[in-house]
Amino acid sequence: MEIDGGGDRISGERPIIMVTNDDGIDAPGLRSLVRVLVSTNLYDVRVCAPDSEKSAVSHSIIWSRPLTAKRVEIDGATAYAVDGTPADCTGLGLSEALFPSRPDLVLSGINVGSNCGYHMKRGEMNANDFVLSAQACLPIINGILSAIKNKTHPMQCFLNIDLPTDIANHKGYKLTRQGKSMGKMGWRQVEEKAQGPKMLSTMTMDTESGVVSSDNDTSAHSKKDSRLFKREVRGSFNEEGTDSHYLKEGFITVTPLGALSQTDVDCQNYYKEWLPKITNQSCSSSSL
């Protein structure tokens, strides 16, 4: 979740929210998030997302060719599928070259699996889980937009929100710090491209399907001169008191992240007071 660098306005009659992701524009998480945002009738919703799954390449950009942005029909939103990376999509959506103005807020997701710490972990979700997850994020989204309007939100700060698998029975919202745990990765040699499970977008192994080799694969080397290697996940660990720790306990974790470095103390202190206020307001409103 990213706040527009302008920081001093809410554009137009309704705030503009741009949605992107790395799982692709047809991913059920993105579609559910957009559907929930549109259903509130509170926002001008735009979508600029990859035309196919682009997991684990989010920081890369394409220089070698022009990007194609194709209009996609999503009810209530202005949406484009781009044949580029997630960074390309976000940059294009913010540039005012594709849309007539900059958004007030950028949302990325909803993705399957944890984004805690420096690693991702597999999680299973159905369509209803995505909708409930999007609805659970609305108090935070509204709180940030209100803070932007009132010019109280800290600059150069992102929020990473992770939701437990059993979202319907979550234990509340918890402000956390980013863990430093990393998934342990390794390599192993295989005999053919379809051997063994494939790597999922959640950086885990799908044990029920093999890797599908490309029909356009044209290796310059003979089979005798080349060797095949596959990446695999070899485990990870959780740190107590961090985002991954509280997520495992069933909380919705809200973690401030610095734009280019670790988030500073002022940013943490701001959210320490801010998060209980906006989540309590949401609970009061829902009970009326």
ChimeraX commands (.cxc) that place a marker at each C-alpha (Angstrom):
marker #1 position 0.00,0.00,0.00 radius 0.5
marker #1 position 1.61,3.23,-1.19 radius 0.5
marker #1 position 0.64,6.84,-0.59 radius 0.5
marker #1 position 0.92,9.29,-3.47 radius 0.5
marker #1 position 3.89,11.60,-3.12 radius 0.5
marker #1 position 1.72,14.73,-3.47 radius 0.5
marker #1 position 0.42,14.26,0.05 radius 0.5
marker #1 position -1.54,17.55,0.06 radius 0.5
marker #1 position -4.72,16.69,-1.77 radius 0.5
marker #1 position -7.53,14.27,-2.38 radius 0.5
marker #1 position -8.17,14.55,-6.09 radius 0.5
marker #1 position -11.64,15.32,-7.45 radius 0.5
marker #1 position -14.94,14.49,-5.75 radius 0.5
marker #1 position -13.83,10.98,-4.87 radius 0.5
marker #1 position -10.31,9.83,-4.01 radius 0.5
marker #1 position -8.53,7.93,-6.76 radius 0.5
marker #1 position -7.21,4.48,-5.93 radius 0.5
marker #1 position -4.98,2.58,-8.35 radius 0.5
marker #1 position -4.73,-1.19,-7.97 radius 0.5
marker #1 position -1.83,-3.26,-9.24 radius 0.5
marker #1 position -0.19,-6.59,-8.39 radius 0.5
marker #1 position 2.35,-9.15,-9.56 radius 0.5
marker #1 position -0.01,-12.10,-10.03 radius 0.5
marker #1 position -1.60,-10.59,-13.14 radius 0.5
marker #1 position -4.79,-8.68,-13.91 radius 0.5
marker #1 position -6.92,-11.85,-13.94 radius 0.5
marker #1 position -5.81,-12.97,-10.47 radius 0.5
marker #1 position -8.81,-13.57,-8.16 radius 0.5
marker #1 position -7.25,-11.49,-5.38 radius 0.5
marker #1 position -7.04,-8.36,-7.53 radius 0.5
marker #1 position -10.52,-8.87,-8.96 radius 0.5
marker #1 position -12.01,-9.28,-5.47 radius 0.5
marker #1 position -10.23,-6.19,-4.15 radius 0.5
marker #1 position -11.47,-4.09,-7.08 radius 0.5
marker #1 position -15.00,-5.43,-6.71 radius 0.5
marker #1 position -15.11,-4.50,-3.01 radius 0.5
marker #1 position -13.67,-1.02,-3.66 radius 0.5
marker #1 position -16.19,-0.36,-6.44 radius 0.5
marker #1 position -19.10,-1.64,-4.31 radius 0.5
marker #1 position -18.49,1.08,-1.69 radius 0.5
marker #1 position -19.11,3.80,-4.30 radius 0.5
marker #1 position -16.52,5.90,-2.43 radius 0.5
marker #1 position -13.57,5.79,-4.81 radius 0.5
marker #1 position -12.56,6.31,-8.40 radius 0.5
marker #1 position -10.93,2.93,-9.06 radius 0.5
marker #1 position -8.21,2.37,-11.64 radius 0.5
marker #1 position -6.28,-0.79,-12.44 radius 0.5
marker #1 position -2.87,-1.06,-14.10 radius 0.5
marker #1 position -1.53,-4.58,-13.73 radius 0.5
marker #1 position 0.55,-7.15,-15.65 radius 0.5
marker #1 position -1.25,-9.10,-18.36 radius 0.5
marker #1 position 0.09,-12.36,-16.87 radius 0.5
marker #1 position 1.77,-13.57,-13.70 radius 0.5
marker #1 position 5.00,-11.68,-13.01 radius 0.5
marker #1 position 5.90,-12.88,-9.51 radius 0.5
marker #1 position 9.45,-12.44,-8.19 radius 0.5
marker #1 position 10.37,-9.85,-10.84 radius 0.5
marker #1 position 8.70,-6.85,-9.21 radius 0.5
marker #1 position 11.76,-4.55,-9.19 radius 0.5
marker #1 position 12.77,-5.20,-12.77 radius 0.5
marker #1 position 11.78,-2.91,-15.63 radius 0.5
marker #1 position 11.72,-3.27,-19.41 radius 0.5
marker #1 position 13.85,-0.91,-21.50 radius 0.5
marker #1 position 14.24,-2.88,-24.72 radius 0.5
marker #1 position 10.76,-2.36,-26.22 radius 0.5
marker #1 position 7.59,-0.28,-25.90 radius 0.5
marker #1 position 4.92,-1.62,-23.55 radius 0.5
marker #1 position 1.41,-2.46,-24.70 radius 0.5
marker #1 position -1.44,-1.32,-22.44 radius 0.5
marker #1 position -4.69,-3.07,-23.38 radius 0.5
marker #1 position -8.05,-1.90,-22.04 radius 0.5
marker #1 position -9.76,-4.59,-19.96 radius 0.5
marker #1 position -13.40,-4.60,-18.91 radius 0.5
marker #1 position -13.78,-4.63,-15.13 radius 0.5
marker #1 position -17.14,-3.37,-13.84 radius 0.5
marker #1 position -16.90,0.04,-12.20 radius 0.5
marker #1 position -13.17,0.51,-12.85 radius 0.5
marker #1 position -10.90,1.83,-15.58 radius 0.5
marker #1 position -8.48,-1.03,-16.18 radius 0.5
marker #1 position -5.46,-1.79,-18.34 radius 0.5
marker #1 position -3.41,-4.97,-18.75 radius 0.5
marker #1 position 0.25,-4.20,-19.50 radius 0.5
marker #1 position 2.81,-6.55,-21.04 radius 0.5
marker #1 position 5.45,-5.44,-18.55 radius 0.5
marker #1 position 6.62,-6.04,-15.01 radius 0.5
marker #1 position 4.84,-4.89,-11.82 radius 0.5
marker #1 position 7.27,-1.95,-11.60 radius 0.5
marker #1 position 6.44,-1.02,-15.20 radius 0.5
marker #1 position 2.72,-1.11,-14.43 radius 0.5
marker #1 position 3.04,1.02,-11.31 radius 0.5
marker #1 position 5.29,3.54,-13.03 radius 0.5
marker #1 position 3.00,3.81,-16.03 radius 0.5
marker #1 position -0.09,4.18,-13.85 radius 0.5
marker #1 position 1.54,6.99,-11.84 radius 0.5
marker #1 position 3.00,8.80,-14.84 radius 0.5
marker #1 position -0.17,10.55,-16.13 radius 0.5
marker #1 position 0.67,9.10,-19.55 radius 0.5
marker #1 position -2.00,6.39,-19.24 radius 0.5
marker #1 position -4.47,8.00,-16.83 radius 0.5
marker #1 position -5.30,11.73,-16.79 radius 0.5
marker #1 position -4.08,12.29,-13.21 radius 0.5
marker #1 position -2.12,10.66,-10.41 radius 0.5
marker #1 position -3.90,8.45,-7.87 radius 0.5
marker #1 position -4.16,9.38,-4.22 radius 0.5
marker #1 position -3.38,5.83,-3.10 radius 0.5
marker #1 position -1.84,2.74,-4.69 radius 0.5
marker #1 position -2.86,-0.74,-3.55 radius 0.5
marker #1 position -0.95,-3.87,-4.57 radius 0.5
marker #1 position -2.66,-7.23,-4.18 radius 0.5
marker #1 position -4.44,-9.16,-2.88 radius 0.5
marker #1 position -1.84,-11.93,-3.24 radius 0.5
marker #1 position -2.05,-15.49,-2.00 radius 0.5
marker #1 position 0.52,-16.24,0.69 radius 0.5
marker #1 position 2.38,-14.25,3.30 radius 0.5
marker #1 position 4.63,-11.31,2.43 radius 0.5
marker #1 position 6.05,-11.09,5.94 radius 0.5
marker #1 position 9.71,-10.40,6.59 radius 0.5
marker #1 position 11.79,-11.01,3.49 radius 0.5
marker #1 position 10.08,-14.18,2.38 radius 0.5
marker #1 position 6.71,-15.44,1.17 radius 0.5
marker #1 position 4.80,-18.46,2.42 radius 0.5
marker #1 position 2.10,-20.54,0.82 radius 0.5
marker #1 position -1.51,-19.94,1.83 radius 0.5
marker #1 position -4.73,-21.35,0.41 radius 0.5
marker #1 position -7.64,-18.97,-0.21 radius 0.5
marker #1 position -11.00,-19.25,-1.93 radius 0.5
marker #1 position -13.02,-16.48,-3.57 radius 0.5
marker #1 position -14.91,-15.63,-0.39 radius 0.5
marker #1 position -11.64,-15.31,1.56 radius 0.5
marker #1 position -10.45,-12.67,-0.91 radius 0.5
marker #1 position -13.65,-10.67,-0.50 radius 0.5
marker #1 position -13.45,-10.85,3.30 radius 0.5
marker #1 position -9.77,-9.82,3.13 radius 0.5
marker #1 position -10.60,-6.81,0.98 radius 0.5
marker #1 position -13.40,-5.80,3.33 radius 0.5
marker #1 position -11.07,-6.11,6.32 radius 0.5
marker #1 position -8.68,-3.64,4.64 radius 0.5
marker #1 position -11.34,-0.95,4.12 radius 0.5
marker #1 position -10.87,0.70,7.57 radius 0.5
marker #1 position -7.15,1.07,6.87 radius 0.5
marker #1 position -7.75,2.37,3.34 radius 0.5
marker #1 position -10.30,4.92,4.57 radius 0.5
marker #1 position -8.07,5.92,7.47 radius 0.5
marker #1 position -5.11,6.59,5.19 radius 0.5
marker #1 position -7.20,8.60,2.72 radius 0.5
marker #1 position -8.55,10.69,5.61 radius 0.5
marker #1 position -5.02,11.29,6.88 radius 0.5
marker #1 position -3.90,12.34,3.39 radius 0.5
marker #1 position -6.79,14.78,3.17 radius 0.5
marker #1 position -5.91,16.23,6.58 radius 0.5
marker #1 position -2.18,16.33,5.69 radius 0.5
marker #1 position -1.23,14.24,8.72 radius 0.5
marker #1 position 0.10,11.11,7.05 radius 0.5
marker #1 position 3.90,10.60,7.08 radius 0.5
marker #1 position 5.64,10.76,3.71 radius 0.5
marker #1 position 7.82,8.07,2.12 radius 0.5
marker #1 position 6.11,5.29,4.04 radius 0.5
marker #1 position 4.36,2.16,2.86 radius 0.5
marker #1 position 2.09,-0.23,4.73 radius 0.5
marker #1 position 2.33,-3.98,4.28 radius 0.5
marker #1 position -0.88,-5.72,5.33 radius 0.5
marker #1 position -1.01,-9.48,5.83 radius 0.5
marker #1 position -4.21,-11.30,6.66 radius 0.5
marker #1 position -4.53,-14.73,8.31 radius 0.5
marker #1 position -5.90,-17.64,6.31 radius 0.5
marker #1 position -8.93,-17.84,8.62 radius 0.5
marker #1 position -9.80,-14.22,7.95 radius 0.5
marker #1 position -13.40,-14.57,9.17 radius 0.5
marker #1 position -12.10,-15.29,12.69 radius 0.5
marker #1 position -9.13,-12.93,12.82 radius 0.5
marker #1 position -8.06,-11.62,16.25 radius 0.5
marker #1 position -7.89,-7.95,15.29 radius 0.5
marker #1 position -5.34,-5.57,13.83 radius 0.5
marker #1 position -1.77,-5.58,15.09 radius 0.5
marker #1 position 0.90,-2.99,14.33 radius 0.5
marker #1 position 4.12,-4.94,13.81 radius 0.5
marker #1 position 7.69,-4.56,12.70 radius 0.5
marker #1 position 9.14,-6.28,9.67 radius 0.5
marker #1 position 10.90,-9.53,10.44 radius 0.5
marker #1 position 14.30,-10.24,9.00 radius 0.5
marker #1 position 13.74,-13.92,8.33 radius 0.5
marker #1 position 14.38,-15.16,4.81 radius 0.5
marker #1 position 13.24,-18.30,3.08 radius 0.5
marker #1 position 16.12,-20.67,2.51 radius 0.5
marker #1 position 16.55,-21.31,-1.18 radius 0.5
marker #1 position 18.61,-23.93,-2.95 radius 0.5
marker #1 position 19.23,-25.63,-6.28 radius 0.5
marker #1 position 19.18,-29.21,-7.44 radius 0.5
marker #1 position 20.06,-30.80,-10.73 radius 0.5
marker #1 position 17.26,-32.42,-12.75 radius 0.5
marker #1 position 17.24,-34.54,-15.88 radius 0.5
marker #1 position 14.43,-32.79,-17.77 radius 0.5
marker #1 position 12.45,-29.54,-17.58 radius 0.5
marker #1 position 9.20,-31.26,-16.59 radius 0.5
marker #1 position 10.83,-33.11,-13.70 radius 0.5
marker #1 position 9.63,-32.34,-10.20 radius 0.5
marker #1 position 7.25,-29.67,-8.86 radius 0.5
marker #1 position 7.16,-26.13,-10.18 radius 0.5
marker #1 position 7.77,-22.96,-8.18 radius 0.5
marker #1 position 4.52,-21.17,-7.36 radius 0.5
marker #1 position 4.05,-17.41,-7.24 radius 0.5
marker #1 position 4.17,-17.73,-3.46 radius 0.5
marker #1 position 7.77,-19.00,-3.67 radius 0.5
marker #1 position 6.76,-22.50,-2.63 radius 0.5
marker #1 position 6.73,-25.78,-4.53 radius 0.5
marker #1 position 3.59,-27.14,-6.19 radius 0.5
marker #1 position 3.90,-30.87,-5.62 radius 0.5
marker #1 position 0.92,-31.74,-7.83 radius 0.5
marker #1 position 2.21,-30.51,-11.17 radius 0.5
marker #1 position 5.41,-30.52,-13.16 radius 0.5
marker #1 position 7.14,-27.63,-14.84 radius 0.5
marker #1 position 5.76,-26.98,-18.29 radius 0.5
marker #1 position 8.59,-26.43,-20.72 radius 0.5
marker #1 position 8.32,-23.71,-23.33 radius 0.5
marker #1 position 7.54,-24.68,-26.92 radius 0.5
marker #1 position 9.89,-21.93,-28.04 radius 0.5
marker #1 position 12.90,-23.18,-26.10 radius 0.5
marker #1 position 15.86,-23.22,-28.50 radius 0.5
marker #1 position 19.05,-24.02,-26.65 radius 0.5
marker #1 position 22.31,-23.38,-28.48 radius 0.5
marker #1 position 23.94,-26.24,-26.61 radius 0.5
marker #1 position 23.45,-29.92,-27.16 radius 0.5
marker #1 position 21.91,-31.99,-24.40 radius 0.5
marker #1 position 25.29,-33.54,-23.69 radius 0.5
marker #1 position 26.89,-30.13,-23.04 radius 0.5
marker #1 position 24.16,-28.64,-20.85 radius 0.5
marker #1 position 22.81,-29.35,-17.37 radius 0.5
marker #1 position 19.41,-28.45,-15.92 radius 0.5
marker #1 position 18.96,-26.95,-12.44 radius 0.5
marker #1 position 15.80,-26.10,-10.51 radius 0.5
marker #1 position 15.33,-23.68,-7.65 radius 0.5
marker #1 position 13.68,-25.08,-4.53 radius 0.5
marker #1 position 12.59,-23.83,-1.11 radius 0.5
marker #1 position 14.32,-25.44,1.86 radius 0.5
marker #1 position 12.48,-23.90,4.78 radius 0.5
marker #1 position 12.27,-20.67,6.77 radius 0.5
marker #1 position 11.87,-19.49,10.36 radius 0.5
marker #1 position 9.79,-16.91,12.24 radius 0.5
marker #1 position 11.04,-14.25,14.65 radius 0.5
marker #1 position 9.03,-13.63,17.79 radius 0.5
marker #1 position 7.25,-10.27,17.93 radius 0.5
marker #1 position 7.40,-9.62,14.17 radius 0.5
marker #1 position 4.83,-9.57,11.39 radius 0.5
marker #1 position 5.19,-13.29,10.65 radius 0.5
marker #1 position 4.85,-14.13,14.36 radius 0.5
marker #1 position 1.58,-12.24,14.86 radius 0.5
marker #1 position 0.16,-13.39,11.52 radius 0.5
marker #1 position 0.64,-16.99,12.63 radius 0.5
marker #1 position -1.30,-16.14,15.80 radius 0.5
marker #1 position -4.28,-15.00,13.72 radius 0.5
marker #1 position -3.89,-11.20,13.65 radius 0.5
marker #1 position -4.16,-8.89,10.65 radius 0.5
marker #1 position -0.64,-7.46,10.65 radius 0.5
marker #1 position -0.01,-3.84,9.63 radius 0.5
marker #1 position 3.68,-3.19,9.05 radius 0.5
marker #1 position 5.16,0.23,8.12 radius 0.5
marker #1 position 7.97,0.01,5.59 radius 0.5
marker #1 position 10.36,2.72,4.51 radius 0.5
marker #1 position 10.31,3.58,0.79 radius 0.5
marker #1 position 14.06,3.13,0.36 radius 0.5
marker #1 position 15.24,1.97,3.78 radius 0.5
marker #1 position 13.99,0.83,7.18 radius 0.5
marker #1 position 11.04,2.88,8.41 radius 0.5
marker #1 position 12.01,5.52,10.96 radius 0.5
marker #1 position 10.89,5.90,14.58 radius 0.5
marker #1 position 8.51,8.80,13.84 radius 0.5
marker #1 position 6.65,6.68,11.32 radius 0.5
marker #1 position 6.27,3.81,13.79 radius 0.5
marker #1 position 5.07,6.20,16.51 radius 0.5
marker #1 position 2.49,7.74,14.16 radius 0.5
marker #1 position 0.93,4.37,13.33 radius 0.5
marker #1 position 1.01,3.29,16.98 radius 0.5
marker #1 position -1.60,5.96,17.76 radius 0.5
marker #1 position -3.32,5.91,14.37 radius 0.5
marker #1 position -4.16,2.21,13.91 radius 0.5
marker #1 position -6.26,1.73,17.11 radius 0.5
marker #1 position -8.26,4.87,16.29 radius 0.5
marker #1 position -9.29,3.88,12.78 radius 0.5
marker #1 position -9.97,0.22,13.63 radius 0.5
marker #1 position -12.06,1.18,16.68 radius 0.5
marker #1 position -14.06,3.62,14.57 radius 0.5
marker #1 position -14.75,0.79,12.10 radius 0.5
marker #1 position -15.99,-1.49,14.88 radius 0.5
marker #1 position -18.28,1.25,16.23 radius 0.5
marker #1 position -19.74,1.94,12.78 radius 0.5
marker #1 position -20.42,-1.73,12.06 radius 0.5
marker #1 position -22.30,-2.16,15.35 radius 0.5
marker #1 position -24.79,0.64,14.60 radius 0.5
marker link #1:1,2 radius 0.2
marker link #1:2,3 radius 0.2
marker link #1:3,4 radius 0.2
marker link #1:4,5 radius 0.2
marker link #1:5,6 radius 0.2
marker link #1:6,7 radius 0.2
marker link #1:7,8 radius 0.2
marker link #1:8,9 radius 0.2
marker link #1:9,10 radius 0.2
marker link #1:10,11 radius 0.2
marker link #1:11,12 radius 0.2
marker link #1:12,13 radius 0.2
marker link #1:13,14 radius 0.2
marker link #1:14,15 radius 0.2
marker link #1:15,16 radius 0.2
marker link #1:16,17 radius 0.2
marker link #1:17,18 radius 0.2
marker link #1:18,19 radius 0.2
marker link #1:19,20 radius 0.2
marker link #1:20,21 radius 0.2
marker link #1:21,22 radius 0.2
marker link #1:22,23 radius 0.2
marker link #1:23,24 radius 0.2
marker link #1:24,25 radius 0.2
marker link #1:25,26 radius 0.2
marker link #1:26,27 radius 0.2
marker link #1:27,28 radius 0.2
marker link #1:28,29 radius 0.2
marker link #1:29,30 radius 0.2
marker link #1:30,31 radius 0.2
marker link #1:31,32 radius 0.2
marker link #1:32,33 radius 0.2
marker link #1:33,34 radius 0.2
marker link #1:34,35 radius 0.2
marker link #1:35,36 radius 0.2
marker link #1:36,37 radius 0.2
marker link #1:37,38 radius 0.2
marker link #1:38,39 radius 0.2
marker link #1:39,40 radius 0.2
marker link #1:40,41 radius 0.2
marker link #1:41,42 radius 0.2
marker link #1:42,43 radius 0.2
marker link #1:43,44 radius 0.2
marker link #1:44,45 radius 0.2
marker link #1:45,46 radius 0.2
marker link #1:46,47 radius 0.2
marker link #1:47,48 radius 0.2
marker link #1:48,49 radius 0.2
marker link #1:49,50 radius 0.2
marker link #1:50,51 radius 0.2
marker link #1:51,52 radius 0.2
marker link #1:52,53 radius 0.2
marker link #1:53,54 radius 0.2
marker link #1:54,55 radius 0.2
marker link #1:55,56 radius 0.2
marker link #1:56,57 radius 0.2
marker link #1:57,58 radius 0.2
marker link #1:58,59 radius 0.2
marker link #1:59,60 radius 0.2
marker link #1:60,61 radius 0.2
marker link #1:61,62 radius 0.2
marker link #1:62,63 radius 0.2
marker link #1:63,64 radius 0.2
marker link #1:64,65 radius 0.2
marker link #1:65,66 radius 0.2
marker link #1:66,67 radius 0.2
marker link #1:67,68 radius 0.2
marker link #1:68,69 radius 0.2
marker link #1:69,70 radius 0.2
marker link #1:70,71 radius 0.2
marker link #1:71,72 radius 0.2
marker link #1:72,73 radius 0.2
marker link #1:73,74 radius 0.2
marker link #1:74,75 radius 0.2
marker link #1:75,76 radius 0.2
marker link #1:76,77 radius 0.2
marker link #1:77,78 radius 0.2
marker link #1:78,79 radius 0.2
marker link #1:79,80 radius 0.2
marker link #1:80,81 radius 0.2
marker link #1:81,82 radius 0.2
marker link #1:82,83 radius 0.2
marker link #1:83,84 radius 0.2
marker link #1:84,85 radius 0.2
marker link #1:85,86 radius 0.2
marker link #1:86,87 radius 0.2
marker link #1:87,88 radius 0.2
marker link #1:88,89 radius 0.2
marker link #1:89,90 radius 0.2
marker link #1:90,91 radius 0.2
marker link #1:91,92 radius 0.2
marker link #1:92,93 radius 0.2
marker link #1:93,94 radius 0.2
marker link #1:94,95 radius 0.2
marker link #1:95,96 radius 0.2
marker link #1:96,97 radius 0.2
marker link #1:97,98 radius 0.2
marker link #1:98,99 radius 0.2
marker link #1:99,100 radius 0.2
marker link #1:100,101 radius 0.2
marker link #1:101,102 radius 0.2
marker link #1:102,103 radius 0.2
marker link #1:103,104 radius 0.2
marker link #1:104,105 radius 0.2
marker link #1:105,106 radius 0.2
marker link #1:106,107 radius 0.2
marker link #1:107,108 radius 0.2
marker link #1:108,109 radius 0.2
marker link #1:109,110 radius 0.2
marker link #1:110,111 radius 0.2
marker link #1:111,112 radius 0.2
marker link #1:112,113 radius 0.2
marker link #1:113,114 radius 0.2
marker link #1:114,115 radius 0.2
marker link #1:115,116 radius 0.2
marker link #1:116,117 radius 0.2
marker link #1:117,118 radius 0.2
marker link #1:118,119 radius 0.2
marker link #1:119,120 radius 0.2
marker link #1:120,121 radius 0.2
marker link #1:121,122 radius 0.2
marker link #1:122,123 radius 0.2
marker link #1:123,124 radius 0.2
marker link #1:124,125 radius 0.2
marker link #1:125,126 radius 0.2
marker link #1:126,127 radius 0.2
marker link #1:127,128 radius 0.2
marker link #1:128,129 radius 0.2
marker link #1:129,130 radius 0.2
marker link #1:130,131 radius 0.2
marker link #1:131,132 radius 0.2
marker link #1:132,133 radius 0.2
marker link #1:133,134 radius 0.2
marker link #1:134,135 radius 0.2
marker link #1:135,136 radius 0.2
marker link #1:136,137 radius 0.2
marker link #1:137,138 radius 0.2
marker link #1:138,139 radius 0.2
marker link #1:139,140 radius 0.2
marker link #1:140,141 radius 0.2
marker link #1:141,142 radius 0.2
marker link #1:142,143 radius 0.2
marker link #1:143,144 radius 0.2
marker link #1:144,145 radius 0.2
marker link #1:145,146 radius 0.2
marker link #1:146,147 radius 0.2
marker link #1:147,148 radius 0.2
marker link #1:148,149 radius 0.2
marker link #1:149,150 radius 0.2
marker link #1:150,151 radius 0.2
marker link #1:151,152 radius 0.2
marker link #1:152,153 radius 0.2
marker link #1:153,154 radius 0.2
marker link #1:154,155 radius 0.2
marker link #1:155,156 radius 0.2
marker link #1:156,157 radius 0.2
marker link #1:157,158 radius 0.2
marker link #1:158,159 radius 0.2
marker link #1:159,160 radius 0.2
marker link #1:160,161 radius 0.2
marker link #1:161,162 radius 0.2
marker link #1:162,163 radius 0.2
marker link #1:163,164 radius 0.2
marker link #1:164,165 radius 0.2
marker link #1:165,166 radius 0.2
marker link #1:166,167 radius 0.2
marker link #1:167,168 radius 0.2
marker link #1:168,169 radius 0.2
marker link #1:169,170 radius 0.2
marker link #1:170,171 radius 0.2
marker link #1:171,172 radius 0.2
marker link #1:172,173 radius 0.2
marker link #1:173,174 radius 0.2
marker link #1:174,175 radius 0.2
marker link #1:175,176 radius 0.2
marker link #1:176,177 radius 0.2
marker link #1:177,178 radius 0.2
marker link #1:178,179 radius 0.2
marker link #1:179,180 radius 0.2
marker link #1:180,181 radius 0.2
marker link #1:181,182 radius 0.2
marker link #1:182,183 radius 0.2
marker link #1:183,184 radius 0.2
marker link #1:184,185 radius 0.2
marker link #1:185,186 radius 0.2
marker link #1:186,187 radius 0.2
marker link #1:187,188 radius 0.2
marker link #1:188,189 radius 0.2
marker link #1:189,190 radius 0.2
marker link #1:190,191 radius 0.2
marker link #1:191,192 radius 0.2
marker link #1:192,193 radius 0.2
marker link #1:193,194 radius 0.2
marker link #1:194,195 radius 0.2
marker link #1:195,196 radius 0.2
marker link #1:196,197 radius 0.2
marker link #1:197,198 radius 0.2
marker link #1:198,199 radius 0.2
marker link #1:199,200 radius 0.2
marker link #1:200,201 radius 0.2
marker link #1:201,202 radius 0.2
marker link #1:202,203 radius 0.2
marker link #1:203,204 radius 0.2
marker link #1:204,205 radius 0.2
marker link #1:205,206 radius 0.2
marker link #1:206,207 radius 0.2
marker link #1:207,208 radius 0.2
marker link #1:208,209 radius 0.2
marker link #1:209,210 radius 0.2
marker link #1:210,211 radius 0.2
marker link #1:211,212 radius 0.2
marker link #1:212,213 radius 0.2
marker link #1:213,214 radius 0.2
marker link #1:214,215 radius 0.2
marker link #1:215,216 radius 0.2
marker link #1:216,217 radius 0.2
marker link #1:217,218 radius 0.2
marker link #1:218,219 radius 0.2
marker link #1:219,220 radius 0.2
marker link #1:220,221 radius 0.2
marker link #1:221,222 radius 0.2
marker link #1:222,223 radius 0.2
marker link #1:223,224 radius 0.2
marker link #1:224,225 radius 0.2
marker link #1:225,226 radius 0.2
marker link #1:226,227 radius 0.2
marker link #1:227,228 radius 0.2
marker link #1:228,229 radius 0.2
marker link #1:229,230 radius 0.2
marker link #1:230,231 radius 0.2
marker link #1:231,232 radius 0.2
marker link #1:232,233 radius 0.2
marker link #1:233,234 radius 0.2
marker link #1:234,235 radius 0.2
marker link #1:235,236 radius 0.2
marker link #1:236,237 radius 0.2
marker link #1:237,238 radius 0.2
marker link #1:238,239 radius 0.2
marker link #1:239,240 radius 0.2
marker link #1:240,241 radius 0.2
marker link #1:241,242 radius 0.2
marker link #1:242,243 radius 0.2
marker link #1:243,244 radius 0.2
marker link #1:244,245 radius 0.2
marker link #1:245,246 radius 0.2
marker link #1:246,247 radius 0.2
marker link #1:247,248 radius 0.2
marker link #1:248,249 radius 0.2
marker link #1:249,250 radius 0.2
marker link #1:250,251 radius 0.2
marker link #1:251,252 radius 0.2
marker link #1:252,253 radius 0.2
marker link #1:253,254 radius 0.2
marker link #1:254,255 radius 0.2
marker link #1:255,256 radius 0.2
marker link #1:256,257 radius 0.2
marker link #1:257,258 radius 0.2
marker link #1:258,259 radius 0.2
marker link #1:259,260 radius 0.2
marker link #1:260,261 radius 0.2
marker link #1:261,262 radius 0.2
marker link #1:262,263 radius 0.2
marker link #1:263,264 radius 0.2
marker link #1:264,265 radius 0.2
marker link #1:265,266 radius 0.2
marker link #1:266,267 radius 0.2
marker link #1:267,268 radius 0.2
marker link #1:268,269 radius 0.2
marker link #1:269,270 radius 0.2
marker link #1:270,271 radius 0.2
marker link #1:271,272 radius 0.2
marker link #1:272,273 radius 0.2
marker link #1:273,274 radius 0.2
marker link #1:274,275 radius 0.2
marker link #1:275,276 radius 0.2
marker link #1:276,277 radius 0.2
marker link #1:277,278 radius 0.2
marker link #1:278,279 radius 0.2
marker link #1:279,280 radius 0.2
marker link #1:280,281 radius 0.2
marker link #1:281,282 radius 0.2
marker link #1:282,283 radius 0.2
marker link #1:283,284 radius 0.2
marker link #1:284,285 radius 0.2
marker link #1:285,286 radius 0.2
marker link #1:286,287 radius 0.2
marker link #1:287,288 radius 0.2
view
